[in-house]
Amino acid sequence: VDSFADIHAALSSGLQEMHLPRHSLEAVKGMVGHGMRNLVRQALPENSSAELEDELIQRTLHHYGLHPYRFTKPFPGIPELCQKIA
């Protein structure tokens, strides 16, 4: 499934709460794929502390837990493929 928009929304909410700059969906797509800590390291300003990373991780996970699939959808063609193999 394509969950980038929900990850982006959760990360953006955490950054906004911390009064930090947010990133575009396209930028966040490029940050995803190597774990949560790597995601927040890339999202935070350079040379941010481990404590700031931990705070953003907690805030992002909190928001993602509240809305894990608000925008998530199957990638194009997946529903049709599932119907064919069912």
C-alpha positions, 0 to 999 in steps of 0.5 A, a space after each residue: 500500500 501507499 502510506 506515504 501521505 499518512 507518514 507525511 501527515 504524522 511527521 508534519 504534525 509532530 514538526 508543527 507541534 515542535 515549531 519546526 519547519 515541515 517538508 513536502 510530501 515529495 521530500 518525505 517520500 525520499 526520507 522514508 525507507 531506512 527506519 524512523 530514526 533516520 526519517 526524523 534525522 533527515 526531517 530535523 535541522 542539521 545537528 539536532 540533539 538525540 533528545 530532539 530526535 526522540 521527541 519527534 519520534 514520539 510525536 510522529 508515532 502518536 499522530 500516526 497511531 491516531 490516523 494510520 490509514 486516513 490517506 493510505 491506498 493501494 498502489 495502482 493495479 493492486 486491487 485488480 491483481 488481488 481479484 485475479 489471484 483470488 
